[in-house]
Amino acid sequence: MGGGMARRLLAAGFPLSVYNRTAERAAPLVAEGARLAPTPRVAAAGAEIILSMVADDGASRDIWLGDSGALSGAAPDAVLIESSTLSLPWVNELAAAAGSRGCQFLDAPVTGSRSHAGSGELSFLVGGAAAALEKARPVLSAMGRSIVHLGSTGSGALLKIINNFLCGVQVASLAQAFAFIERSGLRREQALDILKNGAPGSPLVRTIAERMSARDYTPNFLLRLMAKDLAYAVAQAKAHSLDLTTASSALEVFERAIALGHGPQDMSAVVEQFHQT
């Protein structure tokens, strides 16, 4: 995702410094005109806009606040944009840390896949001050087809975990429906065609059903990251006195898949635990 986003910025003519914990992964971006930074702090130095796209709270904390973290190199009035899918408590903590340094902060997670990142068709869900968003808008516009300002800090992060909670439940349900079809003796492709083109047939269900049928688990959205997002959703809902029972059940399905070694694969691999040998 980050690589596709960076390429969109380069194509739009923005001067770009990049940092990746595995430097070799940034080499193609350097070949396209980016400057490779040895640390997040060096990458952030002198930048008006600083953008992060990482896997989880731990990676985000390390990138921003760790040794040689980006925040230590950020200039006052720089706009910090966190586009990762993260927990709300960490987003609020990061926003406070940014404010203490005189920086502006936006939580701006995205909806879309790797292909959307590469084609500039991401949708940004933004929380934070309107003035900060206007300063960052040209950068976000280069990477996305829509920018939705949801309100105060944390609004984007919150809606993103709700979005992914719904996605995770759909994928777990589809995996079990897939197994139900196979074990009951129905003709699988005929049954799936009915489901994909009927009321249950969301765009996600149609896409994931095709991957499950082909047993092609080339990563588009990592299975382990969906488990992480479901866990964030369950925890955040409890803060609102809400028990997300469907999310908890889906999380169990994803955790079993991780235990079987499918964590690094696409989330559609969650179906593999239900195949009869």
C-alpha positions in Angstrom: 0.0 0.0 0.0 2.7 2.5 1.0 4.7 1.8 -2.2 1.7 2.5 -4.4 0.9 5.7 -2.5 4.6 6.8 -2.8 4.5 6.2 -6.6 1.4 8.4 -6.9 3.2 11.2 -5.1 6.3 10.9 -7.3 4.1 10.9 -10.4 2.4 14.1 -9.2 5.8 15.7 -8.9 6.2 15.9 -5.2 9.7 15.8 -3.8 9.7 12.6 -1.7 11.9 11.1 1.0 11.1 7.5 1.9 11.9 5.2 4.8 11.3 1.4 5.0 12.5 -0.8 7.8 13.7 -3.1 5.0 15.6 -0.7 2.9 15.6 -3.0 -0.1 11.9 -2.6 -0.4 12.3 1.1 -1.0 14.9 0.6 -3.8 12.3 0.7 -6.7 11.0 4.1 -5.3 14.6 5.4 -5.3 15.0 4.3 -8.9 11.9 6.4 -9.7 13.2 9.5 -8.0 12.6 9.2 -4.2 15.4 9.9 -1.7 16.1 7.0 0.6 16.4 8.1 4.3 18.3 5.9 6.8 15.8 6.7 9.6 12.3 8.1 10.0 13.8 11.2 11.6 15.9 11.9 8.5 12.9 11.2 6.2 10.8 13.7 8.2 13.4 16.5 8.4 12.3 19.6 6.5 9.1 18.0 5.2 5.8 20.0 5.3 3.8 16.7 5.1 4.9 13.5 6.8 2.9 10.3 6.0 3.0 6.9 7.6 1.5 3.6 6.3 2.4 0.6 8.5 0.9 -2.5 9.8 -0.2 -1.9 13.4 0.1 0.2 16.6 3.5 -1.2 17.4 5.0 -0.3 14.0 3.4 3.1 14.1 4.8 3.8 17.6 8.2 2.8 16.5 8.1 4.9 13.3 6.9 8.0 15.1 8.3 7.8 18.6 11.1 5.2 18.5 14.8 5.9 18.4 15.3 8.3 15.5 11.5 8.5 15.1 9.8 10.8 12.6 8.3 13.1 15.2 11.8 14.0 16.5 12.7 15.2 13.0 9.4 17.0 12.3 9.4 20.8 12.0 6.7 22.8 13.9 3.6 23.3 11.8 4.4 20.2 9.7 1.3 18.1 9.1 1.6 14.5 10.3 -0.7 12.0 8.5 -1.2 8.5 9.9 -2.9 6.4 7.2 -2.5 3.0 8.9 -5.4 1.1 10.5 -4.8 1.6 14.2 -6.5 1.6 17.5 -8.2 4.7 18.7 -6.2 5.0 22.0 -2.9 5.0 20.1 -4.1 7.5 17.5 -5.2 9.9 20.3 -1.8 9.4 22.0 0.1 10.1 18.8 -2.1 13.2 18.1 -1.2 14.5 21.6 2.5 13.9 21.0 2.3 15.7 17.7 0.6 18.7 19.3 3.2 18.9 22.0 5.8 19.4 19.3 3.7 22.1 17.6 2.7 19.9 14.7 -0.7 19.3 13.1 -2.1 15.8 13.0 -4.5 13.9 10.8 -5.7 10.4 11.2 -6.4 9.4 7.6 -6.8 5.7 7.1 -7.8 4.5 3.7 -10.3 2.1 2.1 -9.1 0.2 -0.9 -6.5 -2.4 -1.8 -3.0 -2.5 -3.2 -4.4 -2.0 -6.7 -6.3 1.1 -5.6 -3.2 2.5 -4.0 -1.3 2.0 -7.3 -4.0 3.7 -9.4 -4.7 6.6 -7.0 -8.2 5.4 -6.2 -8.0 5.2 -2.4 -10.6 6.8 -0.2 -9.3 8.7 2.8 -11.3 8.8 6.0 -10.0 11.9 7.8 -10.1 13.0 11.4 -8.5 16.3 12.6 -8.6 20.0 12.1 -10.0 21.4 8.8 -7.0 23.7 8.4 -4.6 20.8 8.5 -6.7 18.9 6.0 -6.6 21.8 3.6 -2.9 22.0 3.8 -2.6 18.3 3.1 -5.3 18.0 0.5 -3.0 18.3 -2.6 -1.0 15.4 -1.3 -4.0 13.2 -0.4 -5.7 14.1 -3.8 -2.7 12.7 -5.6 -3.2 9.3 -3.9 -7.0 9.1 -3.7 -10.3 9.5 -5.5 -12.1 10.8 -2.4 -11.3 12.6 0.9 -14.0 12.5 3.5 -13.6 14.8 6.6 -15.4 13.0 9.4 -14.7 15.3 12.2 -12.3 15.6 15.1 -9.1 13.6 15.7 -9.8 9.9 15.9 -12.9 10.0 13.6 -11.1 8.5 10.7 -9.5 5.8 12.8 -12.8 4.8 14.4 -14.7 4.5 11.1 -11.9 2.5 9.6 -12.0 -0.2 12.3 -15.8 -0.3 12.0 -15.4 -0.7 8.2 -12.9 -3.5 8.7 -15.0 -5.2 11.3 -17.8 -5.5 8.8 -15.4 -6.8 6.2 -13.9 -9.4 8.5 -17.3 -10.7 9.5 -18.3 -11.1 5.8 -15.1 -12.9 5.0 -15.4 -15.3 7.9 -19.1 -16.0 7.1 -18.3 -16.6 3.5 -15.6 -19.1 4.4 -18.1 -21.1 6.5 -20.7 -20.8 3.8 -18.2 -22.1 1.3 -17.6 -25.1 3.5 -21.3 -25.6 4.1 -21.9 -25.7 0.3 -19.0 -28.2 -0.3 -20.0 -30.6 2.5 -23.7 -30.5 1.7 -23.1 -31.8 -1.9 -24.4 -28.7 -3.7 -22.6 -27.8 -6.9 -20.2 -25.2 -5.6 -19.9 -22.8 -8.5 -23.6 -22.8 -9.1 -24.3 -22.1 -5.5 -21.7 -19.4 -5.3 -23.1 -17.7 -8.4 -26.5 -17.5 -6.8 -24.9 -15.9 -3.6 -22.6 -13.5 -5.4 -25.5 -12.2 -7.6 -28.1 -12.2 -4.9 -28.6 -10.2 -1.7 -25.4 -11.4 0.0 -23.3 -10.4 -3.0 -21.4 -7.4 -1.8 -18.3 -6.4 -3.9 -16.2 -7.9 -1.1 -18.0 -11.2 -1.1 -17.8 -11.5 -4.9 -14.0 -10.8 -4.9 -13.2 -13.1 -2.0 -15.4 -15.9 -3.4 -13.3 -15.9 -6.6 -10.1 -16.1 -4.6 -11.4 -18.9 -2.4 -12.6 -20.9 -5.5 -9.2 -20.5 -7.2 -7.3 -21.1 -3.9 -5.1 -18.2 -4.9 -4.0 -16.5 -1.7 -1.5 -14.0 -3.2 -1.7 -11.2 -0.6 -4.0 -8.3 -1.3 -5.0 -7.8 2.3 -3.0 -9.9 4.8 -5.0 -12.4 6.8 -3.1 -11.5 10.0 -3.9 -7.8 9.6 -7.6 -8.6 9.4 -7.3 -10.4 12.7 -5.6 -7.4 14.1 -8.3 -5.0 12.9 -11.1 -7.3 14.4 -9.3 -7.2 17.7 -9.1 -3.4 17.6 -12.8 -3.2 16.9 -13.7 -5.6 19.7 -11.7 -3.6 22.2 -12.9 -0.2 21.0 -16.6 -1.3 21.1 -16.1 -2.4 24.8 -15.2 1.2 25.5 -18.7 2.1 24.4 -20.3 -0.8 26.4 -20.9 -2.8 23.3 -20.0 -6.5 22.8 -19.3 -7.1 19.2 -20.2 -10.8 19.3 -20.0 -11.2 15.5 -16.6 -9.6 15.4 -15.4 -11.9 18.3 -16.6 -15.0 16.4 -15.0 -13.8 13.2 -11.8 -13.2 15.1 -11.7 -16.8 16.4 -12.0 -18.0 12.8 -9.1 -15.8 11.7 -7.0 -16.8 14.7 -7.4 -20.5 13.9 -6.3 -19.7 10.3 -3.2 -17.9 11.7 -2.4 -20.9 13.9 -2.5 -23.1 10.8 0.1 -20.8 9.2 -2.1 -18.7 6.9 -1.3 -15.3 8.5 1.0 -14.1 5.7 -1.5 -15.0 3.0 -4.5 -13.1 1.7 -7.4 -13.0 4.0 -9.3 -15.3 1.7 -7.1 -18.1 2.9 -9.3 -18.2 6.0 -11.4 -20.8 4.2 -8.5 -23.3 4.2 -9.3 -24.5 7.7 -12.6 -25.8 6.6 -11.5 -27.9 3.6 -12.0 -31.6 4.2 -8.8 -33.6 3.5 
